[in-house]
Amino acid sequence: MKDMMMEIYTALCADQLISENVTKERIKFYEAPETLDVSKPFIIIDALSPQTSANFAANKVVSKQFSYQINVETPDRILTKRISRSVSYIMRNLDFGQLNGGLDTYFKETKRYVDARRYRKNTRTHDTDY
């Protein structure tokens, strides 16, 4: 069985800009743990919804749909934008399209810039082993 979240994680870890600024341990699934040092850059991969069946043929599922939100959070606005741009490029290479919505803001309470973008993908026909 394949794991789409791990495919995304692996692709993010392999990117030079991301690996220079965000260690593997700072790329998290679903949410940041309370013990995470938020003064350094981190990335959250969060499922917007469970995977769904996208297409059918002969009453069988022939492709799946995945929707994720990827949050980039850093104390530096330009670094946040650079990492987010790399994330967007990686997601496009994984055949994800960017959706409307998300977030692009500064939270003065936490002193972090946040760029959260949403992505969706349908797998190729007969690629349903997730």
Legacy VTK file of the C-alpha trace (Angstrom):
# vtk DataFile Version 3.0
C-alpha trace
ASCII
DATASET POLYDATA
POINTS 130 float
0.000 0.000 0.000
1.241 3.480 -0.889
1.071 6.543 1.377
0.462 9.892 -0.339
1.477 11.941 2.706
4.850 10.163 2.796
5.305 10.795 -0.930
4.826 14.513 -0.267
7.102 14.410 2.803
9.859 12.640 0.850
9.634 15.145 -2.006
9.805 18.079 0.427
12.841 16.587 2.194
14.630 16.114 -1.144
14.348 19.791 -2.113
17.583 21.732 -1.606
16.048 25.036 -0.445
13.710 23.279 1.971
16.376 20.951 3.385
18.686 23.950 3.973
16.014 25.727 6.036
13.699 23.052 7.425
15.102 19.807 8.834
13.212 16.543 8.310
12.195 16.640 11.974
10.481 19.991 11.401
8.149 18.717 8.675
5.106 17.454 10.558
1.820 15.754 9.741
-1.528 17.315 10.786
-0.260 19.749 13.446
2.810 21.072 15.214
3.480 19.432 18.568
3.475 21.787 21.560
7.163 21.038 22.156
8.210 22.229 18.657
10.548 25.241 18.677
8.449 27.658 16.615
11.235 30.233 16.403
12.633 28.162 13.509
10.925 27.398 10.164
8.591 24.412 9.982
6.091 22.835 7.594
2.784 21.119 8.360
1.192 18.672 5.899
-2.499 18.403 6.715
-5.211 16.410 4.960
-8.203 18.612 4.147
-10.388 15.523 3.911
-10.011 11.753 3.719
-9.051 10.400 0.316
-12.082 9.842 -1.850
-12.958 7.821 -4.898
-12.566 10.076 -7.928
-13.520 8.006 -10.954
-15.330 4.742 -11.576
-15.473 2.187 -14.389
-17.522 -1.013 -14.398
-18.659 -0.127 -10.868
-15.038 -0.133 -9.585
-12.920 2.731 -8.321
-10.249 3.538 -10.891
-8.703 6.664 -9.310
-8.489 8.409 -5.944
-8.621 12.076 -5.001
-6.376 13.653 -2.359
-6.667 17.152 -0.856
-3.996 18.675 1.383
-3.119 21.952 2.984
0.573 22.670 3.445
1.483 25.355 5.959
4.879 27.033 5.926
5.629 29.010 9.091
8.745 31.059 9.819
9.678 34.269 11.643
10.916 35.738 8.313
8.439 36.835 5.620
10.770 36.411 2.646
11.938 32.985 3.804
8.293 31.947 4.212
7.602 32.980 0.613
10.717 31.224 -0.742
9.856 27.951 1.003
6.193 28.208 -0.070
7.268 28.699 -3.659
9.395 25.535 -3.454
6.467 23.655 -1.923
4.213 24.824 -4.746
6.734 23.681 -7.362
7.090 20.273 -5.676
3.330 19.790 -5.462
2.981 20.670 -9.153
5.641 18.054 -9.965
3.570 15.544 -7.978
0.570 16.468 -10.211
-1.269 18.452 -7.539
-3.137 21.574 -8.544
-3.425 24.528 -6.198
-6.917 25.343 -4.920
-8.440 28.659 -3.882
-8.262 29.530 -0.247
-5.488 29.148 2.239
-3.734 31.785 4.282
-1.032 34.418 3.831
-0.631 36.384 7.034
1.475 37.388 10.028
0.437 36.397 13.550
1.858 38.956 15.966
0.979 36.774 18.980
3.347 34.047 17.764
5.598 36.330 15.669
5.338 34.009 12.661
4.504 34.483 9.024
2.204 31.768 7.717
1.632 30.778 4.105
-0.904 27.961 3.889
-1.853 26.652 0.449
-4.335 23.989 -0.551
-3.715 21.340 -3.183
-5.763 18.612 -4.861
-4.870 15.648 -7.031
-6.631 12.778 -8.739
-4.410 9.750 -9.186
-3.861 8.254 -12.600
-6.311 5.620 -13.792
-5.858 2.303 -11.924
-3.515 3.915 -9.367
-5.692 3.171 -6.352
-3.397 1.300 -3.932
-3.641 3.939 -1.177
LINES 1 131
130 0 1 2 3 4 5 6 7 8 9 10 11 12 13 14 15 16 17 18 19 20 21 22 23 24 25 26 27 28 29 30 31 32 33 34 35 36 37 38 39 40 41 42 43 44 45 46 47 48 49 50 51 52 53 54 55 56 57 58 59 60 61 62 63 64 65 66 67 68 69 70 71 72 73 74 75 76 77 78 79 80 81 82 83 84 85 86 87 88 89 90 91 92 93 94 95 96 97 98 99 100 101 102 103 104 105 106 107 108 109 110 111 112 113 114 115 116 117 118 119 120 121 122 123 124 125 126 127 128 129
